[in-house]
Amino acid sequence: MSLSEGFSQITLQGLDAEKFLVGQVTVDVTKLDAEHYQATAICDLKGRVHFGIWLKRYSAESIEVVIHNDQLADLQAHIKKYGAFSKFTLDAAQPVYLAIEHGKTTFSHTNQNVSVEEWQHAAVTQGEAWISAATSGLFQPQELRLHQRGGVNYDKGCYLGQEIIARLWFRATPKQWLHLITGTGDTPVAGQKLDGDIDVVNAVAFANSDVNSDANNWQALVIARPASLQESSYTILNLPEGLNGSVAREK
């Protein structure tokens, strides 16, 4: 696994660790635990996901953060800037191992012998989008179905981008959101725009089951309007239960 494809962990330690993150992320940090990594986000003031992260809360004074390697330096700078007057220390970054549990992607402190290809394939097919530098600032949490993965709490207090994110949830209906599609040809890359204003979040190559075909198959998590996908040449695949259909709040 190359450095750019992997993930790292950093840990906030100190009296204000939880308080600081409460004002930063879309999830309610106080309700997290040390049993699993929760996907969440730090957004910009426009309500778009700037950092896609995972949190594991050991206590109010010790919270682990996992981030894609190509966003690590920016996240460290962000925490130092916004946490300059908070009482916590930021431990040096450490590599974290990729893991898959019950078909879902996660992380581990011990080597699980899960390759980056295995992890990415599982993440894409399960609708578990991840953010890298190429997609930072492009999508809203709701568009990514992050709330359907437990990563957004719409009733918590203020955090970066909260006003816009809450307004979109309570007063608006999104026009586009996350879908799983498949196609043939060169595998698209994160941040690429396909025909019909279809934005690629993550994509992976898949082996072609047709032995008589030389075409390359791929699957991708994309942000798009349903109508754009229906008019395209791509095949729409079902996401797991709970991640299909509209992302709008039920009225």
DRENDREN-5352 format. One line per field, with one value per residue (C-alpha): residue in one letter; z, x, y. Coordinates in steps of 0.5 Angstrom, whole numbers, plus 2048, in hexadecimal, padded with zeros to 3 digits. Example, Ala and Ser with C-alpha at 12.3 -4.5 7.8 and 13.67 -1.06 7.14 Angstrom:
DRENDREN-5352
resn: c(A,S) $
up: c(810,80E) $
east: c(819,81B) $
north: c(7F7,7FE) $
end
This chain:
DRENDREN-5352
resn: c(M,S,L,S,E,G,F,S,Q,I,T,L,Q,G,L,D,A,E,K,F,L,V,G,Q,V,T,V,D,V,T,K,L,D,A,E,H,Y,Q,A,T,A,I,C,D,L,K,G,R,V,H,F,G,I,W,L,K,R,Y,S,A,E,S,I,E,V,V,I,H,N,D,Q,L,A,D,L,Q,A,H,I,K,K,Y,G,A,F,S,K,F,T,L,D,A,A,Q,P,V,Y,L,A,I,E,H,G,K,T,T,F,S,H,T,N,Q,N,V,S,V,E,E,W,Q,H,A,A,V,T,Q,G,E,A,W,I,S,A,A,T,S,G,L,F,Q,P,Q,E,L,R,L,H,Q,R,G,G,V,N,Y,D,K,G,C,Y,L,G,Q,E,I,I,A,R,L,W,F,R,A,T,P,K,Q,W,L,H,L,I,T,G,T,G,D,T,P,V,A,G,Q,K,L,D,G,D,I,D,V,V,N,A,V,A,F,A,N,S,D,V,N,S,D,A,N,N,W,Q,A,L,V,I,A,R,P,A,S,L,Q,E,S,S,Y,T,I,L,N,L,P,E,G,L,N,G,S,V,A,R,E,K) $
up: c(800,7FE,803,7FF,7FF,806,80C,813,81A,81E,825,829,831,836,83A,834,82F,82E,82F,829,825,826,823,81D,81B,818,81D,824,827,82E,82C,829,82C,82B,828,821,81C,81A,814,814,811,812,80E,80B,80C,806,809,804,807,808,80B,80B,812,817,81E,824,82B,831,836,835,836,831,82A,824,81D,816,810,809,808,803,807,80E,80D,80C,812,817,815,815,81C,81F,81C,81F,825,827,82D,82F,835,831,82D,826,826,820,81A,81A,815,816,812,80E,810,80E,813,811,80A,80C,80C,812,815,81A,81E,81C,815,813,80C,808,802,7FF,7FA,7FE,803,7FD,7F9,800,801,7FA,7FA,801,800,804,801,803,802,7FF,7FD,7F6,7F9,7FF,7FF,7F9,7FD,802,808,806,7FF,801,805,80B,810,80E,810,817,815,816,81C,81A,821,824,825,821,81D,816,811,815,813,80C,80D,812,80D,807,80C,80F,809,803,7FE,7FB,7F4,7F3,7F8,7F8,7F4,7F2,7EA,7E6,7DF,7DA,7D8,7DC,7E3,7E5,7EA,7F1,7EF,7E7,7E4,7E0,7DA,7DD,7E3,7E6,7EC,7EE,7F5,7F5,7F0,7EF,7E9,7E9,7E5,7DF,7E0,7D9,7D6,7CF,7D1,7D1,7D4,7DB,7E0,7E6,7EB,7EE,7F4,7F0,7F2,7ED,7EC,7EB,7E4,7E2,7E3,7E0,7D9,7DA,7D7,7DE,7E2,7E9,7EE,7F5,7FB,802,805,809,803,7FD,7FB,7FD,802,804,80B,80B,80C) $
east: c(800,803,803,7FE,7F9,7F9,7F6,7F9,7F7,7F8,7F6,7F3,7F5,7F3,7ED,7EB,7EB,7E4,7E2,7E6,7E3,7DC,7DD,7E0,7DD,7D6,7D5,7D3,7DA,7D7,7D3,7D9,7DD,7E4,7E0,7E0,7E2,7DD,7DD,7DC,7DE,7E1,7DE,7E0,7DB,7D7,7D5,7D9,7DE,7E5,7E8,7E4,7E7,7E5,7E5,7E6,7E4,7E8,7E6,7E4,7EC,7EE,7EB,7EF,7EE,7EF,7F0,7F2,7FA,7F9,7F5,7F9,7FE,7F8,7F4,7FA,7FA,7F3,7F3,7F9,7F5,7EF,7F1,7F7,7F3,7F0,7F3,7F5,7FB,7FC,800,804,801,801,7FF,7F9,7F7,7F2,7EC,7E6,7E1,7DA,7DB,7DC,7E2,7E6,7ED,7F1,7F8,7FA,7FB,7F5,7F8,7F3,7F6,7F4,7F0,7EC,7EA,7E9,7E4,7E0,7E0,7DD,7D8,7D5,7D4,7DA,7DD,7E3,7E6,7ED,7F0,7ED,7E6,7E7,7E2,7DE,7D8,7D3,7D2,7CB,7CD,7D2,7CD,7D1,7CB,7C9,7CF,7CF,7D4,7CF,7CB,7C6,7C4,7CB,7CE,7D2,7D8,7DB,7D6,7D0,7CC,7CC,7CB,7C5,7C2,7C3,7C0,7BA,7B8,7BA,7BB,7C1,7C1,7C7,7CA,7CE,7CD,7D1,7D2,7D6,7D9,7DE,7E5,7EA,7E9,7E7,7EB,7E8,7E6,7E5,7DE,7DB,7D6,7CF,7D2,7D4,7D9,7DE,7DF,7E3,7E4,7E7,7E8,7E5,7E7,7E2,7DE,7DD,7E3,7E2,7E2,7E9,7E5,7E7,7E1,7E1,7DC,7DC,7D8,7D6,7D2,7CD,7C5,7C1,7BF,7C6,7C8,7C2,7C3,7CB,7CE,7D0,7CC,7C9,7CB,7C7,7CB,7CA,7C3,7C3,7C7,7C2,7BD,7BC,7C1,7BB,7B8,7B1,7AC) $
north: c(800,807,80C,810,80B,809,80D,80F,810,816,817,81D,81C,821,825,828,823,821,828,82A,825,826,82D,82A,824,822,81C,81C,81B,81A,813,810,80A,806,800,803,808,80D,810,818,81E,825,82A,831,837,835,82F,82A,825,827,821,81A,817,811,812,80D,810,80D,812,81A,81B,816,816,812,815,811,815,814,815,81A,81E,81D,823,828,825,826,82D,82E,82B,82F,835,835,831,836,838,832,82D,827,824,821,81A,819,815,80E,809,805,7FF,7FD,7F9,7F6,7F3,7F0,7F2,7FA,7FE,800,801,7FD,7FE,7F7,7F4,7F1,7EF,7F3,7F6,7FD,7FA,7F6,7FC,800,7FB,7FA,801,803,7FD,7FE,806,808,80E,811,818,819,820,81F,81F,824,82A,827,823,824,81F,81E,81D,817,814,815,816,80F,80C,810,815,81B,81E,823,825,826,82D,831,82F,831,832,830,835,833,82C,82D,831,82C,827,82A,82F,82C,826,824,823,81E,819,813,80D,807,806,801,802,800,803,807,807,80E,812,815,81C,81B,81D,818,81A,81D,821,81A,81B,815,815,80E,809,802,7FD,7F6,7F0,7EF,7E8,7E8,7E4,7E6,7ED,7F2,7F7,7FA,7FA,7FF,801,808,80C,812,819,81A,81B,815,818,819,811,80F,813,810,80A,807,802,804,7FF,7FE,800,7FD,7FD,804,808,807,80C,814,817,81C,81D,819,81F) $
end
